[in-house]
Amino acid sequence: MLWLLWLGFALGISGGKLVAMSQTNTRLSRIFQQMADVLEVLGANRFKVIAFQKAARVLGELAEDVAVMDSKTLRAVDGIGKGMADRIEAFVQTGELAEAAELMGKVPSGVVMMLDVPGLGPKTVSVLWREAGLNDLDDLAKALDTGELEKLAGFGKKKIENIKKNLVFAKEAGKRARIGEAMAMALWFIDQLKGLKQVKRIEYAGSLRRGKETIGDLDLLVAADADDVGGIMDAFVGLEPVVDVIAKGKTKSSVRTGESSGAAGSSKGGGISGGGIQVDLRVVPIESYGAALMYFTGSKEHNVRLRERAISMGMKLNEWGLTKQDSDEVVASGSEEEVFEALGLAWVPPELREDRGEVALADKDDLPLLIELSDIKAELHTHTTASDGMWTIEQLALAAAERGFHTVAITDHSKGQVQANGLSDERLEKHIVAVRRVAEKLRGKITVLAGSEVDILTDGRLDYPDSLLKELDVVVASPHAALTQEPAKCTARFLKAIENPYVTIMGHPTGRLVGRREGLSPDMGALFKAAAERGIAMEINANHWRLDLRDTHARAAIAAGVKLAINTDAHGPGDLDQLQFGVLTARRAGVTKSDVVNCMTKAGLAKWLKSTR
């Protein structure tokens, strides 16, 4: 069943290293979020719905594994009451939650799938199911074509057109997994297989290694002796999340994992469903590992460019190695660096291998020195319990300090975000005092700045008056509403916001959610020009639901002379761990540390912040 199938680990980063988070937390988070959605579809008590939503979010961001918590500690977690704690303990003991199975039985599985369509929340889905008798996405598509929905109250022509558009978008996006999901799954498989004594090397390849925002299937590459391949393949197809063995061979096996339903508990919406993810495992000799890693990393276009170069040099290049055309003598194959060197090229970072001119740059040894995760020294977009975050100000600041950051900005939501407990003018004034108090307490350990993520209203005005904005150290101006505005209107709206003398960073400018919401399409060239003239930064929101700016936008931004800010938009402990996805996106854009304000020294950042005013 959809609510109980294995999905994988959440990710964390500690000291710059990838670590696996709790599988139990992730599974329960997804179960609770889906229960909340189904309860809302059924018209259940609103407070019960909220309780499940809150528990889902808490579990999704909780670093400590609930499976190892004692009863007292579990019940002390904010957002986990006695009832939720009892459910968690039952699940930990049995691996099941009977209440969830019973609840899911009350709604057709196809109705739950409707929740994956952007713009179709539980209340709308409830109307489609109860009043229109629609049981799945096929019923919805037919009803849209026949005009049947026009009979329903509240379903005007514009709303129906949006549903049609979003249904197509959901079907296209649903074929791929977001990088956060794919990375978690890949690392889990690698962790299981690398313990086999037959495995000499193992890495993920494909579009995941290139840092793409969505992944079609996972490519894993293993180096091993020929005699050991059978045992490796047996272990691979027998792993827990595998529900279907597509193929099992001597050099390649393919499996499909169980269905997923996205990142429950995330503030960024629902998820991708329908068939889990395909995982391909290839085994090659250690002497061919470098050539194979290059080949299976791709992209296809990049590989074609390299093969053409090899031919022009009297050689052949494939997954087994670089060889001479006339004798098949191996020139290079053991490592990527050796193969690139034999082709007369500097090693090309995987994120740049998209045939966007990287081979020509490698030929001149003129590739950019890409930003690294360790280069990030500040976080400038975070949320605390003052709005919709899970941290207190001090907890957040200390977590940032533990990561080696010299500066963190507290930027809770503005008053327009009612559902996110946005701060009124009066509450913000008190909040600034509270932030300053923590800043003084932690002086010498980390610099704590008072800021706000301020809504850009539909007409371009900001959600607070200038008299209040000027009291802040950092203003992240972001769109949260009217995310279907026409391009000309949203461009004018954002240009007006950029003109505000107190704006520091423009946050997640399109407002998109990867695979869920297309977002706005402003004239990015106009925004970058204005941002460069003002000297403010454009944000790459690192949350894997957003990655906004996307890589192509970030590339255009730095070409226009715009500084970037890579922020996590952290609402809880797990969110800081998503910084890696923002860095991967930046690397795909050819971004260096000098392009990113978060990489500045403490003094340099303070000077830049002052210059934006």
MARVOKE-641525 format. One record per residue (C-alpha): residue in one letter; x, y, z. Coordinates in steps of 0.2 Angstrom, whole numbers, plus 5000, padded with zeros to 4 digits. Example, Ala and Ser with C-alpha at 12.3 -4.5 7.8 and 13.67 -1.06 7.14 Angstrom:
REM MARVOKE-641525
A506249785039;S506849955036;
REM end
This chain:
REM MARVOKE-641525
M500050005000;L500550184996;W500650235014;L501850105020;L503050065006;W504950095009;L505650255003;G507350285009;F508350395021;A508250575023;L509950665021;G511050755033;I512750835032;S513950845047;G515550925046;G515350935027;K515050745025;L513550655020;V512650555033;A511050455033;M509650515044;S508250395051;Q507250285040;T505950265054;N505650455055;T505550475036;R504250335034;L503250395049;S503250565043;R502550515026;I501250405034;F500650545045;Q500550675031;Q499550555020;M498350525035;A498150715037;D497750725019;V496450585019;L495650655035;E495450825027;V494750735011;L493450645023;G493050815031;A493750765048;N493950885063;R495151015058;F496151005074;K496450815071;V497150855054;I498250995061;A498950865074;F499450745060;Q500150885049;K501250945064;A501850775069;A502350735051;R503350895050;V504250865066;L504750695061;G505250745044;E506550865052;L506950775068;A508850725068;E508650595082;D507950425077;V506250395086;A506550215086;V507950235099;M507050365110;D506350315126;S504550355130;K504850505141;T506050585128;L504850555114;R503350635123;A504450785127;V504750825108;D503750985104;G502350935092;I502250755097;G500850735110;K500350575119;G499250505105;M500550525092;A501950455103;D500850305106;R500650285087;I502550305084;E502950175098;A501650055090;F502450075073;V504250055080;Q503749885088;T502749815074;G503249905058;E501349935055;L500050065059;A498349985059;E497450155060;A498250215044;A497750055035;E495950075041;L495950265036;M496650225019;G495250095016;K493950235017;V494550325001;P494950254984;S496850254981;G496550354965;V495850494975;V497450504985;M498350514969;M497350674965;L498250754979;D499850754968;V499150874956;P499651054959;G498251154965;L497151014971;G497151024989;P496150905001;K494651005001;T494551024982;V494850834980;S493550804992;V492250894981;L492850804966;W492650634974;R491050664984;E490050774973;A490750734956;G491050554959;L492850554952;N493850414959;D495550434950;L496550534938;D495750454923;D494050514929;L494750684932;A495450694914;K493750644907;A492750764917;L493950904912;D493650864894;T491750844895;G491551004904;E490650914919;L491651014932;E490851174927;K489251114936;L490151114952;A490151274963;G491751364964;F492451284948;G492451424936;K493251424918;K494951494925;K495051364939;I494651224927;E495951284914;N497251284928;I496851104933;K497051044915;K498751134914;N499251064931;L498650884927;V499850884912;F501250954922;A501050834936;K501050684924;E502650744916;A503550784932;G502950624940;K504050524930;R505650584939;A506150594957;R506850754965;I508650754969;G508450744988;E507450584986;A508650514973;M510150554983;A509450474999;M509050314989;A510750304980;L511750324997;W510650195005;F511050064991;I512850114991;D512950095010;Q512149915009;L513349864995;K514949934999;G515049815014;L515249665002;K517049605002;Q516849584983;V516549764980;K518149864976;R517350024972;I515550094971;E514850264966;Y513250334959;A513350404941;G512150474929;S511150634931;L511250614950;R513150634949;R512850784938;G511750864951;K510150874940;E508650934950;T507650784945;I508250604942;G507450474930;D508250324937;L509850284948;D511450224940;L512650134952;L514350074946;V515349944955;A517149884952;A517449694955;D518249534949;A517249434936;D517049294948;D516249394961;V514849474950;G513549344953;G513649364972;I513549554970;M511949544959;D511149424971;A511349544985;F510749694975;V509149614969;G508749554987;L508849724996;E507349775006;P506549914995;V506549804979;V504849754974;D505249714956;V506749634947;I506749704929;A508249614924;K509749524931;G511249494921;K513149464922;T513649644920;K511949744923;S510449714934;S508949834936;V507649844950;R506149944954;T505850004972;G504250034981;E503050174977;S503450344985;S502250484990;G503550634992;A504250725007;A502850725019;G502950855033;S503850965021;S503251145020;K503551135002;G502051024998;G501650844992;G502650724982;I502950614967;S502050454967;G501750304955;G503050164954;G504550214965;I506150224956;Q507250114945;V508950074950;D510250004938;L511849924944;R513349894933;V514849794937;V516549824928;P518349774930;I519349894941;E520449924927;S519050004917;Y518250094931;G518750274926;A518150254908;A516450174914;L516150304927;M516450444914;Y515250354901;F513850314914;T513950494921;G513550574904;S512750674898;K512450594882;E512950754873;H514550774883;N515050594879;V514750624860;R515950774861;L517250674869;R517050524857;E517250644843;R518850714850;A519550544853;I519250494834;S520050654829;M521650594839;G521650424831;M520750344846;K519150264852;L518250294868;N516850194876;E516450124893;W517850004893;G519250134890;L520150244878;T521050144865;K522050164849;Q520950144833;D522150034824;S522749914838;D521449924852;E522849954864;V522250034880;V522850214882;A521850254898;S520450184908;G520850164926;S520250334932;E519350484924;E520850594927;E521950484916;V520650474902;F520450664902;E522250694902;A522550564887;L521250674878;G522250824881;L520950894893;A520850954911;W519650854921;V517950914920;P516850914936;P515250804933;E514050954936;L514751034920;R514650884908;E513150954898;D513951004882;R513851184886;G515651234881;E516551134895;V517551034883;A518251194874;L518651264892;A519551104897;D520551104881;K521251274887;D521351224905;D520151374908;L518751284918;P518051384933;L518551334950;L516851284956;I516151324973;E516251184986;L515151145001;S516551195013;D516651375005;I514951425013;K515251515029;A513551605032;E511651565031;L510551715027;H508751645026;T508051545041;H506551535051;T506251505070;T504751465082;A504351655080;S503451605064;D503351425057;G505051365062;M505551225074;W507051315082;T507251445095;I508351595089;E509751525100;Q509551345094;L509651395076;A511151505079;L512051375088;A511751245075;A512451365062;A513951395073;E514251205074;R514351195055;G515751325055;F514751475049;H515251645055;T513551725052;V511751675052;A510251785048;I508551755057;T507251795044;D505551745050;H503951765039;S503151935037;K501251965042;G500551925025;Q501051735028;V499551705040;Q499651515038;A501551525043;N501151635058;G501951785050;L502451925062;S501452085063;D502352245064;E502252245083;R502852065084;L504252095073;E504852245083;K504952135099;H505751995088;I507152105083;V507452145102;A507551955105;V508751925091;R509852065097;R509851985114;V510451815107;A511651905096;E512451985111;K512451825121;L513351725107;R514551865102;G516251785098;K515451625094;I514351675079;T513651835072;V511751835073;L510851955062;A509052015063;G508051995047;S506451945039;E505851855024;V504651985018;D503251955006;I503252044989;L501452094987;T500552074971;D500852264966;G502752254971;R502552334988;L503352245003;D502452175018;Y503152295030;P503352485029;D505152555026;S505152625043;L505252445050;L506252375036;K507752495040;E507852415057;L508352255050;D510052195045;V509452075031;V507852085021;V507451935010;A506051984998;S505051834992;P503451794982;H502251674991;A500551724983;A499951764966;L501151634959;T500151624942;Q500351804937;E500751844919;P502551874915;A502352054912;K501452084928;C502651984939;T504152064931;A503552234935;R503052174953;F504852114956;L505652264948;K504752374960;A505252264975;I507052274969;E507052464970;N506652464988;P508152524997;Y508152395011;V508052235001;T509552135003;I509151974994;M507751914982;G507251744988;H506651604977;P506151714963;T504951604953;G504051524968;R504151354959;L504051184968;V505051054958;G503850934951;R502351014959;R502151194954;E502751274938;G502951454947;L503151624939;S504051664923;P504651844925;D505951924913;M507451854922;G508651964911;A507752124917;L507752064935;F509652024935;K510052194927;A509052284941;A509852174954;A511652204948;E511252394947;R510652394965;G512052274971;I510852154979;A510951964978;M509751834970;E509451674980;I509751494975;N508551414988;A509451254992;N507851154998;H507751014985;W505851064983;R506351234976;L508151244969;D507551424964;L508551504955;R508751344945;D510451314937;T510151404920;H509551554929;A511051554940;R512151544925;A511351694918;A511351794934;I513251784936;A513551824918;A512551984922;G513652024936;V512351974950;K512951904967;L512151744972;A511551694990;I511451504993;N510251485007;T509351335015;D507751425020;A507951325036;H506351285046;G507151145057;P508751045059;G508550935044;D508451085032;L510151155035;D510750985028;Q510051025011;L511351155008;Q512251024997;F510851034984;G511051224982;V512851204980;L512651064967;T511451184957;A512751324958;R514151204952;R513051164937;A512951344933;G514851364934;V514751464950;T516351504960;K516551554978;S516851734973;D515051744965;V514251694982;V513951814996;N513851665009;C515651635005;M516251805010;T517251825026;K516351895041;A517052075038;G516752055019;L514952005022;A514652145034;K515352275021;W514252195007;L512652205018;K512952385022;S513252425003;T511552354999;R510652495008;
REM end
